[in-house]
Amino acid sequence: MTKARSQPLEAVARRRPMTEVIAADGAALSQELLAMRQALFPPVSQKTLRSFSSVESAKLIGIADAYLRQLSLNGKGPQPAIGSGGRRSYTLDQINMIRAVLDENSKGKRYAPRRRGEEHCQVMAAVNFKGGSGKTTTAAHLAQYLALKGYRVLAVDLDPQASLTALHGYQPEYDIGPNETMYGAVRYDGDRRPLRDIIRKSYIPGLDLVPGNLELMEFEHDTPRALAERSAEPFFGRVASALGTVAEDYDIMVLDCPPQLGFLTLGALCASTGLLITAHPQMLDIMSMCQFLLMASDLLGVVQESGGDLDYDFIRYVVTRYEPSDAPQAQMVGFMRSLFRERVLTNVMVKSTAVSDAGLSKQTLYEIGRENFSKSTYDRAIESLDSVNGEIEGLIRQAWGRAA
């Protein structure tokens, strides 16, 4: 007697085509994520930025807390909100107003760090070949750090998975419609739009967003046809052209690239003034990064021969998700430093439960107050983030010809 062969569970369950099963799973998950957002950010399901304590505000401005208190007592600048126990707090808008007040009375030092004169807009691209290397975490925290410091920042989501967009309060499949991503500004047909019409204000003063969603994949499909038809503007110049139309409005742009060397990533690399290559210090990740570097050099060489601009102010490797107690990781970081020397950032992004816990509510560590974590966990994570982002800020300032 021949035993009946068991059928896969998916085939037994309603005998639906797998495409329908996948689509249904995606729709169900999307509905649950929408419900989570409505529960986390009532009543209008929109994120807002918290206020900052007096100590935090003084640190962001670059002055002593006692001096900030004296400014308040003298009636200079906006007055803080007074909470329980007499605790003073400021919004980011108020912090920026205080920066302006200080600049009016300053005899040399500038508290508002915006670029001036001939300083060019800095475009930072966070790139790697492998998912999970920390690109979005790096891009999101860098963009928010710079906005908190007083720069005018544009965050650009070029990844169809749109994690950067989700972190900034938008659910890609619900909130971002057709032609409302970078694709709308780089497409080849008559529906191309000005990037200025696509940019959205975020809930963080000084930080704007070009959102992303699955529509970005269309650029990968359209470009081979455009190459065959010899489109007037080459694919590798379109991102740069779009960003150039709004460059006067910003000091720094931060691009979160997809984990692949597609046409959109190549366009981002040609638009950038600085590259941040994220690296998780484990052997498989480093091997993957090796392939990324080899492929990128070959493709960018072809692009450069075709007229692409690859003039970078700096290239840096950013060590992410680093565990100091992990000996093999420490060995891999040492290995990278021996090969790439100063191109590896001195500071590393330490792996922390605080960052992952913040991500559960679609937030970064800069958005959540210290009171939501154990103090040692929060302090360790924020020190790591500030050190990495501060080092990148120093490189940007050096590129402008300022003291780091």
TORKOL-4160 file (C-alpha; in steps of 0.2 Angstrom, whole numbers, padded with zeros to 4 digits, m for minus):
404
<pt num="1" X="0000" Y="0000" Z="0000"/>
<pt num="2" X="0007" Y="0017" Z="m0005"/>
<pt num="3" X="0006" Y="0030" Z="0008"/>
<pt num="4" X="m0002" Y="0046" Z="0002"/>
<pt num="5" X="0010" Y="0060" Z="0000"/>
<pt num="6" X="0006" Y="0075" Z="0012"/>
<pt num="7" X="0003" Y="0092" Z="0003"/>
<pt num="8" X="0011" Y="0108" Z="0009"/>
<pt num="9" X="0001" Y="0118" Z="0021"/>
<pt num="10" X="m0001" Y="0133" Z="0009"/>
<pt num="11" X="m0009" Y="0121" Z="m0004"/>
<pt num="12" X="m0021" Y="0114" Z="0008"/>
<pt num="13" X="m0027" Y="0130" Z="0015"/>
<pt num="14" X="m0040" Y="0136" Z="0003"/>
<pt num="15" X="m0029" Y="0131" Z="m0012"/>
<pt num="16" X="m0026" Y="0149" Z="m0016"/>
<pt num="17" X="m0012" Y="0155" Z="m0028"/>
<pt num="18" X="0004" Y="0160" Z="m0018"/>
<pt num="19" X="0003" Y="0177" Z="m0025"/>
<pt num="20" X="m0014" Y="0179" Z="m0017"/>
<pt num="21" X="m0007" Y="0173" Z="0000"/>
<pt num="22" X="0008" Y="0185" Z="m0001"/>
<pt num="23" X="m0004" Y="0199" Z="m0005"/>
<pt num="24" X="m0016" Y="0195" Z="0009"/>
<pt num="25" X="m0002" Y="0194" Z="0021"/>
<pt num="26" X="0005" Y="0211" Z="0015"/>
<pt num="27" X="m0012" Y="0219" Z="0017"/>
<pt num="28" X="m0015" Y="0212" Z="0034"/>
<pt num="29" X="0002" Y="0218" Z="0040"/>
<pt num="30" X="m0001" Y="0235" Z="0033"/>
<pt num="31" X="m0018" Y="0237" Z="0042"/>
<pt num="32" X="m0010" Y="0232" Z="0058"/>
<pt num="33" X="0005" Y="0244" Z="0056"/>
<pt num="34" X="m0008" Y="0258" Z="0053"/>
<pt num="35" X="m0018" Y="0253" Z="0068"/>
<pt num="36" X="m0001" Y="0254" Z="0078"/>
<pt num="37" X="0003" Y="0271" Z="0072"/>
<pt num="38" X="m0015" Y="0277" Z="0077"/>
<pt num="39" X="m0013" Y="0270" Z="0094"/>
<pt num="40" X="0005" Y="0277" Z="0096"/>
<pt num="41" X="0002" Y="0295" Z="0090"/>
<pt num="42" X="m0016" Y="0300" Z="0094"/>
<pt num="43" X="m0027" Y="0310" Z="0090"/>
<pt num="44" X="m0022" Y="0313" Z="0072"/>
<pt num="45" X="m0009" Y="0299" Z="0070"/>
<pt num="46" X="0005" Y="0311" Z="0067"/>
<pt num="47" X="0022" Y="0311" Z="0076"/>
<pt num="48" X="0028" Y="0326" Z="0086"/>
<pt num="49" X="0045" Y="0331" Z="0093"/>
<pt num="50" X="0047" Y="0331" Z="0112"/>
<pt num="51" X="0053" Y="0346" Z="0121"/>
<pt num="52" X="0071" Y="0346" Z="0128"/>
<pt num="53" X="0077" Y="0349" Z="0146"/>
<pt num="54" X="0087" Y="0365" Z="0150"/>
<pt num="55" X="0103" Y="0354" Z="0151"/>
<pt num="56" X="0099" Y="0346" Z="0134"/>
<pt num="57" X="0095" Y="0363" Z="0126"/>
<pt num="58" X="0111" Y="0371" Z="0132"/>
<pt num="59" X="0121" Y="0356" Z="0125"/>
<pt num="60" X="0113" Y="0358" Z="0108"/>
<pt num="61" X="0116" Y="0376" Z="0108"/>
<pt num="62" X="0134" Y="0375" Z="0114"/>
<pt num="63" X="0133" Y="0385" Z="0130"/>
<pt num="64" X="0132" Y="0381" Z="0148"/>
<pt num="65" X="0116" Y="0378" Z="0157"/>
<pt num="66" X="0119" Y="0392" Z="0169"/>
<pt num="67" X="0121" Y="0404" Z="0154"/>
<pt num="68" X="0105" Y="0398" Z="0146"/>
<pt num="69" X="0096" Y="0401" Z="0163"/>
<pt num="70" X="0103" Y="0419" Z="0164"/>
<pt num="71" X="0097" Y="0423" Z="0146"/>
<pt num="72" X="0080" Y="0418" Z="0152"/>
<pt num="73" X="0081" Y="0428" Z="0168"/>
<pt num="74" X="0086" Y="0443" Z="0157"/>
<pt num="75" X="0072" Y="0441" Z="0145"/>
<pt num="76" X="0083" Y="0437" Z="0130"/>
<pt num="77" X="0075" Y="0425" Z="0119"/>
<pt num="78" X="0059" Y="0414" Z="0121"/>
<pt num="79" X="0054" Y="0409" Z="0139"/>
<pt num="80" X="0055" Y="0390" Z="0143"/>
<pt num="81" X="0040" Y="0380" Z="0149"/>
<pt num="82" X="0041" Y="0376" Z="0167"/>
<pt num="83" X="0036" Y="0359" Z="0173"/>
<pt num="84" X="0035" Y="0349" Z="0189"/>
<pt num="85" X="0049" Y="0354" Z="0201"/>
<pt num="86" X="0053" Y="0369" Z="0192"/>
<pt num="87" X="0061" Y="0360" Z="0177"/>
<pt num="88" X="0063" Y="0371" Z="0162"/>
<pt num="89" X="0061" Y="0364" Z="0144"/>
<pt num="90" X="0062" Y="0371" Z="0127"/>
<pt num="91" X="0055" Y="0366" Z="0110"/>
<pt num="92" X="0068" Y="0365" Z="0095"/>
<pt num="93" X="0060" Y="0380" Z="0088"/>
<pt num="94" X="0064" Y="0390" Z="0103"/>
<pt num="95" X="0082" Y="0383" Z="0103"/>
<pt num="96" X="0084" Y="0389" Z="0086"/>
<pt num="97" X="0077" Y="0406" Z="0091"/>
<pt num="98" X="0090" Y="0407" Z="0105"/>
<pt num="99" X="0104" Y="0403" Z="0093"/>
<pt num="100" X="0098" Y="0418" Z="0082"/>
<pt num="101" X="0098" Y="0429" Z="0098"/>
<pt num="102" X="0116" Y="0424" Z="0102"/>
<pt num="103" X="0122" Y="0427" Z="0085"/>
<pt num="104" X="0115" Y="0445" Z="0085"/>
<pt num="105" X="0126" Y="0448" Z="0100"/>
<pt num="106" X="0141" Y="0438" Z="0096"/>
<pt num="107" X="0158" Y="0445" Z="0093"/>
<pt num="108" X="0164" Y="0431" Z="0082"/>
<pt num="109" X="0157" Y="0414" Z="0087"/>
<pt num="110" X="0142" Y="0408" Z="0077"/>
<pt num="111" X="0129" Y="0398" Z="0086"/>
<pt num="112" X="0118" Y="0395" Z="0070"/>
<pt num="113" X="0129" Y="0384" Z="0060"/>
<pt num="114" X="0121" Y="0386" Z="0043"/>
<pt num="115" X="0132" Y="0387" Z="0028"/>
<pt num="116" X="0137" Y="0404" Z="0021"/>
<pt num="117" X="0146" Y="0412" Z="0007"/>
<pt num="118" X="0153" Y="0400" Z="m0005"/>
<pt num="119" X="0151" Y="0384" Z="0006"/>
<pt num="120" X="0142" Y="0371" Z="m0005"/>
<pt num="121" X="0128" Y="0360" Z="0000"/>
<pt num="122" X="0134" Y="0344" Z="0007"/>
<pt num="123" X="0126" Y="0328" Z="0001"/>
<pt num="124" X="0129" Y="0312" Z="0012"/>
<pt num="125" X="0125" Y="0295" Z="0005"/>
<pt num="126" X="0123" Y="0280" Z="0017"/>
<pt num="127" X="0127" Y="0265" Z="0006"/>
<pt num="128" X="0131" Y="0246" Z="0006"/>
<pt num="129" X="0127" Y="0231" Z="m0003"/>
<pt num="130" X="0120" Y="0221" Z="0011"/>
<pt num="131" X="0104" Y="0224" Z="0021"/>
<pt num="132" X="0105" Y="0225" Z="0039"/>
<pt num="133" X="0122" Y="0235" Z="0039"/>
<pt num="134" X="0113" Y="0250" Z="0048"/>
<pt num="135" X="0111" Y="0262" Z="0033"/>
<pt num="136" X="0094" Y="0268" Z="0038"/>
<pt num="137" X="0099" Y="0269" Z="0057"/>
<pt num="138" X="0114" Y="0279" Z="0052"/>
<pt num="139" X="0105" Y="0290" Z="0040"/>
<pt num="140" X="0090" Y="0294" Z="0051"/>
<pt num="141" X="0101" Y="0298" Z="0067"/>
<pt num="142" X="0113" Y="0308" Z="0057"/>
<pt num="143" X="0099" Y="0319" Z="0048"/>
<pt num="144" X="0090" Y="0322" Z="0065"/>
<pt num="145" X="0107" Y="0325" Z="0074"/>
<pt num="146" X="0111" Y="0339" Z="0061"/>
<pt num="147" X="0094" Y="0346" Z="0062"/>
<pt num="148" X="0095" Y="0347" Z="0081"/>
<pt num="149" X="0111" Y="0356" Z="0079"/>
<pt num="150" X="0103" Y="0370" Z="0069"/>
<pt num="151" X="0107" Y="0364" Z="0051"/>
<pt num="152" X="0094" Y="0364" Z="0037"/>
<pt num="153" X="0093" Y="0346" Z="0032"/>
<pt num="154" X="0084" Y="0336" Z="0018"/>
<pt num="155" X="0083" Y="0318" Z="0021"/>
<pt num="156" X="0080" Y="0308" Z="0005"/>
<pt num="157" X="0073" Y="0290" Z="0005"/>
<pt num="158" X="0079" Y="0281" Z="m0010"/>
<pt num="159" X="0075" Y="0263" Z="m0003"/>
<pt num="160" X="0059" Y="0256" Z="m0010"/>
<pt num="161" X="0057" Y="0247" Z="0008"/>
<pt num="162" X="0055" Y="0265" Z="0014"/>
<pt num="163" X="0061" Y="0263" Z="0032"/>
<pt num="164" X="0067" Y="0280" Z="0033"/>
<pt num="165" X="0050" Y="0287" Z="0028"/>
<pt num="166" X="0042" Y="0276" Z="0041"/>
<pt num="167" X="0053" Y="0282" Z="0055"/>
<pt num="168" X="0048" Y="0300" Z="0051"/>
<pt num="169" X="0029" Y="0296" Z="0053"/>
<pt num="170" X="0023" Y="0291" Z="0036"/>
<pt num="171" X="0017" Y="0274" Z="0031"/>
<pt num="172" X="0023" Y="0272" Z="0014"/>
<pt num="173" X="0008" Y="0262" Z="0006"/>
<pt num="174" X="m0005" Y="0274" Z="0014"/>
<pt num="175" X="0003" Y="0291" Z="0015"/>
<pt num="176" X="0013" Y="0292" Z="0000"/>
<pt num="177" X="0004" Y="0292" Z="m0017"/>
<pt num="178" X="0009" Y="0290" Z="m0035"/>
<pt num="179" X="0023" Y="0302" Z="m0040"/>
<pt num="180" X="0026" Y="0308" Z="m0023"/>
<pt num="181" X="0044" Y="0300" Z="m0021"/>
<pt num="182" X="0061" Y="0304" Z="m0029"/>
<pt num="183" X="0054" Y="0294" Z="m0044"/>
<pt num="184" X="0043" Y="0308" Z="m0048"/>
<pt num="185" X="0058" Y="0320" Z="m0050"/>
<pt num="186" X="0069" Y="0308" Z="m0060"/>
<pt num="187" X="0057" Y="0299" Z="m0071"/>
<pt num="188" X="0059" Y="0300" Z="m0090"/>
<pt num="189" X="0042" Y="0304" Z="m0096"/>
<pt num="190" X="0031" Y="0320" Z="m0096"/>
<pt num="191" X="0024" Y="0316" Z="m0078"/>
<pt num="192" X="0041" Y="0322" Z="m0071"/>
<pt num="193" X="0039" Y="0334" Z="m0056"/>
<pt num="194" X="0049" Y="0347" Z="m0048"/>
<pt num="195" X="0057" Y="0340" Z="m0032"/>
<pt num="196" X="0051" Y="0355" Z="m0023"/>
<pt num="197" X="0033" Y="0349" Z="m0025"/>
<pt num="198" X="0038" Y="0332" Z="m0018"/>
<pt num="199" X="0047" Y="0338" Z="m0002"/>
<pt num="200" X="0037" Y="0336" Z="0014"/>
<pt num="201" X="0040" Y="0346" Z="0030"/>
<pt num="202" X="0044" Y="0334" Z="0045"/>
<pt num="203" X="0039" Y="0336" Z="0063"/>
<pt num="204" X="0057" Y="0341" Z="0067"/>
<pt num="205" X="0060" Y="0359" Z="0063"/>
<pt num="206" X="0074" Y="0361" Z="0050"/>
<pt num="207" X="0072" Y="0343" Z="0044"/>
<pt num="208" X="0062" Y="0340" Z="0027"/>
<pt num="209" X="0059" Y="0323" Z="0019"/>
<pt num="210" X="0058" Y="0316" Z="0002"/>
<pt num="211" X="0048" Y="0300" Z="0006"/>
<pt num="212" X="0050" Y="0284" Z="m0003"/>
<pt num="213" X="0039" Y="0268" Z="m0007"/>
<pt num="214" X="0039" Y="0254" Z="m0019"/>
<pt num="215" X="0036" Y="0266" Z="m0033"/>
<pt num="216" X="0055" Y="0269" Z="m0033"/>
<pt num="217" X="0058" Y="0252" Z="m0041"/>
<pt num="218" X="0050" Y="0259" Z="m0057"/>
<pt num="219" X="0066" Y="0269" Z="m0060"/>
<pt num="220" X="0076" Y="0253" Z="m0061"/>
<pt num="221" X="0063" Y="0246" Z="m0074"/>
<pt num="222" X="0062" Y="0262" Z="m0084"/>
<pt num="223" X="0081" Y="0266" Z="m0086"/>
<pt num="224" X="0086" Y="0251" Z="m0097"/>
<pt num="225" X="0073" Y="0257" Z="m0110"/>
<pt num="226" X="0079" Y="0275" Z="m0108"/>
<pt num="227" X="0097" Y="0269" Z="m0111"/>
<pt num="228" X="0091" Y="0260" Z="m0127"/>
<pt num="229" X="0082" Y="0276" Z="m0133"/>
<pt num="230" X="0097" Y="0287" Z="m0128"/>
<pt num="231" X="0087" Y="0298" Z="m0116"/>
<pt num="232" X="0093" Y="0317" Z="m0117"/>
<pt num="233" X="0099" Y="0317" Z="m0098"/>
<pt num="234" X="0108" Y="0301" Z="m0093"/>
<pt num="235" X="0102" Y="0291" Z="m0078"/>
<pt num="236" X="0117" Y="0295" Z="m0067"/>
<pt num="237" X="0114" Y="0313" Z="m0067"/>
<pt num="238" X="0095" Y="0314" Z="m0063"/>
<pt num="239" X="0097" Y="0313" Z="m0044"/>
<pt num="240" X="0110" Y="0326" Z="m0044"/>
<pt num="241" X="0099" Y="0337" Z="m0056"/>
<pt num="242" X="0084" Y="0335" Z="m0045"/>
<pt num="243" X="0093" Y="0339" Z="m0029"/>
<pt num="244" X="0102" Y="0354" Z="m0037"/>
<pt num="245" X="0085" Y="0363" Z="m0039"/>
<pt num="246" X="0083" Y="0364" Z="m0020"/>
<pt num="247" X="0101" Y="0365" Z="m0014"/>
<pt num="248" X="0100" Y="0383" Z="m0010"/>
<pt num="249" X="0087" Y="0379" Z="0003"/>
<pt num="250" X="0098" Y="0366" Z="0013"/>
<pt num="251" X="0115" Y="0365" Z="0021"/>
<pt num="252" X="0116" Y="0346" Z="0021"/>
<pt num="253" X="0106" Y="0332" Z="0012"/>
<pt num="254" X="0106" Y="0314" Z="0019"/>
<pt num="255" X="0102" Y="0300" Z="0006"/>
<pt num="256" X="0097" Y="0283" Z="0012"/>
<pt num="257" X="0101" Y="0271" Z="m0003"/>
<pt num="258" X="0094" Y="0254" Z="m0007"/>
<pt num="259" X="0105" Y="0239" Z="m0002"/>
<pt num="260" X="0109" Y="0236" Z="m0020"/>
<pt num="261" X="0120" Y="0244" Z="m0034"/>
<pt num="262" X="0105" Y="0249" Z="m0045"/>
<pt num="263" X="0103" Y="0264" Z="m0056"/>
<pt num="264" X="0096" Y="0274" Z="m0042"/>
<pt num="265" X="0111" Y="0270" Z="m0030"/>
<pt num="266" X="0123" Y="0275" Z="m0044"/>
<pt num="267" X="0113" Y="0291" Z="m0047"/>
<pt num="268" X="0115" Y="0294" Z="m0028"/>
<pt num="269" X="0133" Y="0291" Z="m0028"/>
<pt num="270" X="0135" Y="0303" Z="m0043"/>
<pt num="271" X="0125" Y="0317" Z="m0033"/>
<pt num="272" X="0135" Y="0315" Z="m0017"/>
<pt num="273" X="0149" Y="0325" Z="m0010"/>
<pt num="274" X="0153" Y="0312" Z="0004"/>
<pt num="275" X="0150" Y="0293" Z="0006"/>
<pt num="276" X="0146" Y="0284" Z="0022"/>
<pt num="277" X="0149" Y="0266" Z="0019"/>
<pt num="278" X="0141" Y="0256" Z="0034"/>
<pt num="279" X="0150" Y="0241" Z="0040"/>
<pt num="280" X="0144" Y="0228" Z="0052"/>
<pt num="281" X="0160" Y="0220" Z="0059"/>
<pt num="282" X="0157" Y="0202" Z="0055"/>
<pt num="283" X="0166" Y="0191" Z="0042"/>
<pt num="284" X="0151" Y="0188" Z="0031"/>
<pt num="285" X="0146" Y="0207" Z="0031"/>
<pt num="286" X="0164" Y="0212" Z="0027"/>
<pt num="287" X="0165" Y="0199" Z="0013"/>
<pt num="288" X="0149" Y="0207" Z="0006"/>
<pt num="289" X="0156" Y="0224" Z="0007"/>
<pt num="290" X="0171" Y="0218" Z="m0002"/>
<pt num="291" X="0160" Y="0213" Z="m0017"/>
<pt num="292" X="0151" Y="0230" Z="m0015"/>
<pt num="293" X="0167" Y="0240" Z="m0017"/>
<pt num="294" X="0173" Y="0230" Z="m0032"/>
<pt num="295" X="0157" Y="0231" Z="m0041"/>
<pt num="296" X="0155" Y="0249" Z="m0037"/>
<pt num="297" X="0172" Y="0254" Z="m0043"/>
<pt num="298" X="0169" Y="0245" Z="m0060"/>
<pt num="299" X="0152" Y="0253" Z="m0062"/>
<pt num="300" X="0157" Y="0270" Z="m0057"/>
<pt num="301" X="0172" Y="0269" Z="m0068"/>
<pt num="302" X="0160" Y="0267" Z="m0083"/>
<pt num="303" X="0149" Y="0281" Z="m0076"/>
<pt num="304" X="0164" Y="0293" Z="m0075"/>
<pt num="305" X="0170" Y="0289" Z="m0092"/>
<pt num="306" X="0152" Y="0294" Z="m0098"/>
<pt num="307" X="0153" Y="0311" Z="m0089"/>
<pt num="308" X="0148" Y="0307" Z="m0071"/>
<pt num="309" X="0154" Y="0318" Z="m0057"/>
<pt num="310" X="0163" Y="0308" Z="m0043"/>
<pt num="311" X="0172" Y="0322" Z="m0034"/>
<pt num="312" X="0170" Y="0317" Z="m0015"/>
<pt num="313" X="0175" Y="0328" Z="m0001"/>
<pt num="314" X="0177" Y="0312" Z="0009"/>
<pt num="315" X="0174" Y="0294" Z="0010"/>
<pt num="316" X="0172" Y="0286" Z="0027"/>
<pt num="317" X="0167" Y="0268" Z="0034"/>
<pt num="318" X="0155" Y="0268" Z="0048"/>
<pt num="319" X="0156" Y="0254" Z="0060"/>
<pt num="320" X="0138" Y="0249" Z="0065"/>
<pt num="321" X="0130" Y="0238" Z="0078"/>
<pt num="322" X="0147" Y="0236" Z="0087"/>
<pt num="323" X="0148" Y="0225" Z="0102"/>
<pt num="324" X="0164" Y="0230" Z="0112"/>
<pt num="325" X="0164" Y="0213" Z="0122"/>
<pt num="326" X="0164" Y="0203" Z="0105"/>
<pt num="327" X="0182" Y="0198" Z="0102"/>
<pt num="328" X="0180" Y="0193" Z="0084"/>
<pt num="329" X="0171" Y="0210" Z="0080"/>
<pt num="330" X="0185" Y="0219" Z="0088"/>
<pt num="331" X="0197" Y="0210" Z="0077"/>
<pt num="332" X="0187" Y="0214" Z="0062"/>
<pt num="333" X="0187" Y="0233" Z="0066"/>
<pt num="334" X="0206" Y="0232" Z="0069"/>
<pt num="335" X="0208" Y="0223" Z="0052"/>
<pt num="336" X="0198" Y="0237" Z="0044"/>
<pt num="337" X="0208" Y="0251" Z="0052"/>
<pt num="338" X="0224" Y="0243" Z="0046"/>
<pt num="339" X="0218" Y="0242" Z="0028"/>
<pt num="340" X="0208" Y="0259" Z="0027"/>
<pt num="341" X="0217" Y="0269" Z="0040"/>
<pt num="342" X="0209" Y="0286" Z="0042"/>
<pt num="343" X="0194" Y="0282" Z="0031"/>
<pt num="344" X="0187" Y="0272" Z="0045"/>
<pt num="345" X="0178" Y="0284" Z="0057"/>
<pt num="346" X="0187" Y="0284" Z="0074"/>
<pt num="347" X="0170" Y="0282" Z="0083"/>
<pt num="348" X="0159" Y="0267" Z="0081"/>
<pt num="349" X="0140" Y="0265" Z="0083"/>
<pt num="350" X="0138" Y="0253" Z="0097"/>
<pt num="351" X="0124" Y="0240" Z="0097"/>
<pt num="352" X="0111" Y="0245" Z="0110"/>
<pt num="353" X="0094" Y="0239" Z="0115"/>
<pt num="354" X="0089" Y="0257" Z="0117"/>
<pt num="355" X="0090" Y="0260" Z="0098"/>
<pt num="356" X="0080" Y="0244" Z="0094"/>
<pt num="357" X="0068" Y="0248" Z="0108"/>
<pt num="358" X="0065" Y="0266" Z="0101"/>
<pt num="359" X="0062" Y="0258" Z="0084"/>
<pt num="360" X="0048" Y="0248" Z="0090"/>
<pt num="361" X="0038" Y="0264" Z="0091"/>
<pt num="362" X="0045" Y="0270" Z="0075"/>
<pt num="363" X="0057" Y="0283" Z="0083"/>
<pt num="364" X="0075" Y="0286" Z="0085"/>
<pt num="365" X="0085" Y="0289" Z="0101"/>
<pt num="366" X="0085" Y="0307" Z="0098"/>
<pt num="367" X="0066" Y="0308" Z="0099"/>
<pt num="368" X="0064" Y="0298" Z="0115"/>
<pt num="369" X="0069" Y="0305" Z="0132"/>
<pt num="370" X="0081" Y="0298" Z="0144"/>
<pt num="371" X="0067" Y="0294" Z="0156"/>
<pt num="372" X="0061" Y="0280" Z="0145"/>
<pt num="373" X="0077" Y="0269" Z="0148"/>
<pt num="374" X="0089" Y="0264" Z="0161"/>
<pt num="375" X="0101" Y="0279" Z="0162"/>
<pt num="376" X="0116" Y="0269" Z="0159"/>
<pt num="377" X="0109" Y="0261" Z="0143"/>
<pt num="378" X="0103" Y="0277" Z="0136"/>
<pt num="379" X="0119" Y="0287" Z="0140"/>
<pt num="380" X="0130" Y="0273" Z="0132"/>
<pt num="381" X="0119" Y="0273" Z="0116"/>
<pt num="382" X="0117" Y="0292" Z="0115"/>
<pt num="383" X="0136" Y="0295" Z="0118"/>
<pt num="384" X="0140" Y="0283" Z="0104"/>
<pt num="385" X="0128" Y="0291" Z="0092"/>
<pt num="386" X="0133" Y="0309" Z="0096"/>
<pt num="387" X="0152" Y="0304" Z="0094"/>
<pt num="388" X="0149" Y="0296" Z="0077"/>
<pt num="389" X="0138" Y="0310" Z="0071"/>
<pt num="390" X="0149" Y="0323" Z="0078"/>
<pt num="391" X="0164" Y="0316" Z="0069"/>
<pt num="392" X="0154" Y="0317" Z="0053"/>
<pt num="393" X="0149" Y="0335" Z="0056"/>
<pt num="394" X="0167" Y="0339" Z="0059"/>
<pt num="395" X="0171" Y="0332" Z="0042"/>
<pt num="396" X="0157" Y="0342" Z="0034"/>
<pt num="397" X="0164" Y="0358" Z="0043"/>
<pt num="398" X="0182" Y="0354" Z="0036"/>
<pt num="399" X="0175" Y="0352" Z="0019"/>
<pt num="400" X="0168" Y="0370" Z="0021"/>
<pt num="401" X="0185" Y="0376" Z="0027"/>
<pt num="402" X="0179" Y="0379" Z="0044"/>
<pt num="403" X="0188" Y="0373" Z="0060"/>
<pt num="404" X="0182" Y="0356" Z="0065"/>
